[in-house]
Every structure is written in C-alpha cells, then in structure tokens.
Amino acid sequence: MQPRTLQRAASGLVVLAVILGSFAARVVTSAASELEAADALRARGELPAAVVHYRRAARWYAPASPYHVRALQRLGELGAAAEQDGELELALSAYRGIRAAILSTRSFYTPERARLQAANRRIADLMAAEPPPEMDAGKSRAALAAEHLKLLEADPGPSLLWTLVLLLGFGAWVGGALAFSLRAIDENDRLVRPQAMRWGALVALGLGLFVAGLLMA
C-alpha cells in the first residue's frame, strides 16, 4: 500500500475515533449532569423530581461509565426508603425508573440484569398490595405478585432483524467512509466524481439503515 493511501486510511480511522469519542463524551457528560441535578433535588427533599433525573441519568449508558450505575443505586435506595415510609407510589416510581432505564439501554445483552430482576420483584410485590380489580378478587397477594412478575419478565427483547439491519448499516457507513477517503480522492487531493458518488451513496445508505435499526430494534 502506498504511503499516501496509508495516510488516508490513518486519517479515516482518526475521524472515526473522533466521532465515536464525541458520542461517548456526550453520553458520559449528560449522565453526570443528570446525576448531579438528581442529587441536588434529593438533598432538598424533592424526591419525585429526583426520580425523574436519576432515571434520565441511568438511561445515558456507556460501558465502564460509573454514572448510570450510581443513578440506578440511588433509585434503589429511594425505592427502599419510600417503602419503609409507606410511600408506595414513590417506591413504585423509583423501581419503575430502574426497569425503564435498564430496558432502554439493552442491545445484545441487558446491562445490570440483577438490578432489573430485583426491581421487577419489588414492582410485582407492590402492585399486588394494591386493591385488585374485580376479576382478580379472591386471589392471594402471593398469586397476584406471581402474575405481575410473570408479565414483567415477559420481555421479548430487541428485534433480531432490526438489530442485524443496524449492524449492516453501521458496517456500510464506516466502510463507505473509509473507502471514500481512500478512493474518492486522487493523489493530488482532487475529488474523483464517480468514486465519490459511489462511496458517498454507500455512506448515506449505511447511515440510513443504522438510524432505522436504532429506531426499530
């Protein structure tokens, strides 16, 4: 491979790294900001509002980031404290925040699965403690809790088809961008129109498939 081609390949990788780094930085800083806001609200005793911001912080998930984990921990603490104080609506809101945040960040795997399972159990138990509808009259609390838990755990997960579309789109997007940098610009740094149109179309198609996969998976 010629030095100029190697230089272009390296430049393409640098651009990709910058883009991915920018996404990761946005996720981490947003999670930290929401966590800080939630802690301030909690300190002032504004617990329902704190739950909202903890849930938002937990949804800003990035591998190895500590902030979403801390947000989930805070939601668990709020839920347990609310249960002890008899504030069942607040407890349910906190546990549902854990569930919603974790499920919104799943992909091929579900992060913090143990926390999700614990939250599901608490939600099921608290819902079973509420006055049942007429059709469930006569059922024991344990039976109602088991039914609620079964429904909560019946999670179909992301669509495999749309997940594959997402991955295909990402590969086309990145591969097209790299090919564009290598083949659509000649040795004199001039645009090679046929190659630019071909690889630019692949980038656009890949990006479209990637976004569609994200929305539908």
Sequence and secondary structure as in RCSB ss.txt:
>XXXX:A:sequence
MQPRTLQRAASGLVVLAVILGSFAARVVTSAASELEAADALRARGELPAAVVHYRRAARWYAPASPYHVRALQRL
GELGAAAEQDGELELALSAYRGIRAAILSTRSFYTPERARLQAANRRIADLMAAEPPPEMDAGKSRAALAAEHLK
LLEADPGPSLLWTLVLLLGFGAWVGGALAFSLRAIDENDRLVRPQAMRWGALVALGLGLFVAGLLMA
>XXXX:A:secstr
  HHHHHHHHHHHHHHHHHHHHHHHHHHHHHHHHHHHHHHHHHTT HHHHHHHHHHHHHS  TT SHHHHHHHHH
HHHHHHHHHTT HHHHHHHHHHHHHHHHHT SSS TTHHHHHHHHHHHHHHHHHS   GGGTT  HHHHHHHHHH
HHH    S HHHHHHHHHHHHHHHHHHHHHHHHSB TTS B HHHHHHHHHHHHHHHHHHHHHHHH 
